[in-house]
Amino acid sequence: MALITFNEQEHIYKVEGVTTPSTTQIINPPADYDIWYAERGRAIHKACELHMLGQLDTESIDPVINPYYEAFLQFLDDTKSSPINGVLDIKSGVPQAWHSLQIAAYYELWRNGLDENNAPLVYVNEAYEIRCYHPLMRYCGTIDMISIADKDKPIDMYLLYLRDNGKYILDVVSSRSKTVNKFLALASAYHIRQEFAI
């Protein structure tokens, strides 16, 4: 049995059958979003995932999704000659301050987490849409992309913003340690609130 199971419809992670918070639950971002945009984001992620798996039927891409997909293809093409070295989160909406906390959570998962087969993620150099669990901080997440070209160089945290004009913006989150520590403080506070029902 896999260590992690994930109910996509309800966005619920379970670790060995026990419901476990996601990075989003721990961060608890403002919920002032339109469902249409959330669905669009899921469709964009799915198109990118299927592309990376070599399973995308490009004829089936919705015209609304296509520019974001084209932006993703441009990003992949641009990074062939200058590959990224780190953990990446794909976004299709407006940049938000909490996005840096989310990629910090994924970076920490890569450093100290386990994949669905209970194997350490730190040894993974290339992966896409990988579900993982942090055994110490007790949270789950799905890392959009891991691309480690050189472990002797700094491992960065990237936010890839895909745009509706077929272009993208790639942000490198600075202050890795500081941002990761902020997320870990949130994770600790989340579990304390659960324990004491506050």
N, C-alpha and C positions, 0 to 999 in steps of 0.2 A: 504494500500500500504506500502511496506517495505521502510524504511528510505533510504537504500542503494541498488543500483542495480549495477551489474558488468557485463561488456561485456568481456568474457574470451578471445575471439579471438583478440580483439583490446586492451585488458588490460585497459579498461576505466571504472572508477568508476563514478557513479552519486549519489548525495545526493538530495533527493526530486526533481529529474529531472535535477539538475545542475551538470555539469561536475566538478569533484573535483580531485585535484592532488593525486597521490599515493605516498607512501613512496619512491619508486624508482625514481619517477620524481623529488621529492624534493632533494634527495641525488645526483641524476644525475651522477651515476658511469660511468667510462670509458666504451665505447661501443665497445671494442675490443674483442668481443666474437664470437665464431662460432655458427651459428644457430643450428647446429646439437647438440651441448652441451646444448643449451637452451631448445630444444625439449626434450632431454634426461632428463634434470632436471624436466620439467613439468610432464613427464611420471613417474618419481620416486615419485614426490609429489602425483600424482594421485593414484599410487599403495598404498602408505602409507595412504592416505585419505580413500580409499575404504576399506583397512584393518581395520582401526579404526571404520568405519561404519559397519563392518561385511558384506560387499558387494563384496569383492575381489574374483574373480575366479582365484585361484592360477595357474590353468592350462594355463591361457591366458597371464601370465607374459613373456615378451620378455626376452630371455637369457641375453641380455645386461643389462637389468634393475634388474634382479634377485639378483646379489650380493649386490646391494644397499638395496634392500628390505630385504635380509637376515640380513644385518647390522642393519636395523631398528628394525627387530624382536629381534635381540640380545640386542639392547639398551632397548627395552621394557622389556625384560626378566631380564636384569641386574638392572633395576630401580624398579622392584617389591618390593624388600627387602629394597632398599634405594631410595625412590622416590625423583624426582626433586622437587624443590620448586620455581616455577617461570614461566617465559615466554620463549618459545623455538622457534628457527628458524632452519629449516632443509636446509642443503646445500649439494650439491653433487660435487661441483667443488673445485678449489684450494682456500684456505683461502685468503681473500682480506682485506685490512685495513678498507674499508668502511662497511664491514659486521657488525662491532660493532655499527655503526650508524643505520643500519637497525633494529637490535634487540632493540636498544634504542627507536626507533620510535614505535615498537610494545609494548614495556614495558610501554611507555607513553600512548599508546592507552588503554592498560589494566587499567592503573591507572585512566585516565580521559576521556576515550572514551565511545562511545555508540555502541551497536550492531545493527544488521539490524532491530530490533524491537524497537529501541530507548531506550533500557534498559542499565543502567550503567554496564560496563564490570568488574568493580572492585569487583562485587559480584560473578563473575564467577570463580569457582575453578577448573573445568575440562572442556576443550573444545578442538576441533581440527578443523582447517581450518575455523576460525570464521572471517567474514568480519566485519569491524568496521570503525568508523568515529570519528575524534577528533573535537568537535564543536568549541572550541576556536582557535585551530591552523589550522583548516580547511584542513585536509588531511585524506585520507582513507588508509586502508591496510587490509591484510588478515593474521592474526596470525596463524602460523602453529600449535602451541600447547600451551595451558595454563594448567599447572598442579601445583596447589597450595596445598601442603600437610599440611602446618601449617602457617597460617597468622601471628602468633606471632613471627615467625622467619623471617630473611631477605628474601625478594622476589628477586630472582636472574634473570639474563638475560643469556640465554644459546644459544650457537651455536652448533648444532649437524651436524658434517661432516660425511656423509655416504661415504664409500669407495668401490671401485670396487673389493676388496678382501674379502668382507663380514664383514669387521670390521668398527668401527666408532671411532671418536674422539669427546668428549664432552668438549667444552670450556665454562668456566664461565667468562663472561665479567666483569672485575673489574671496579672500579670507576663509579658506576651507575649514580650518580648525574652529574658528569662531562660529561659523554658520552651523557646522555639525554639532558643536556643543549647545547651541541654542535649540536645535531640534531635539537633542538628547534630554535637555531640561524639560521640554514639552512632553516627551515620552514618559519621563519619570513622574511628572505632575499628573499625566493622564492616569497612570496606574495607581497613584496615591488617591486620586479622586474616586476611582473605582473601588479601591479597598475600603475607604471610609465613607462611601456613598455620599460624597459632597460635590 
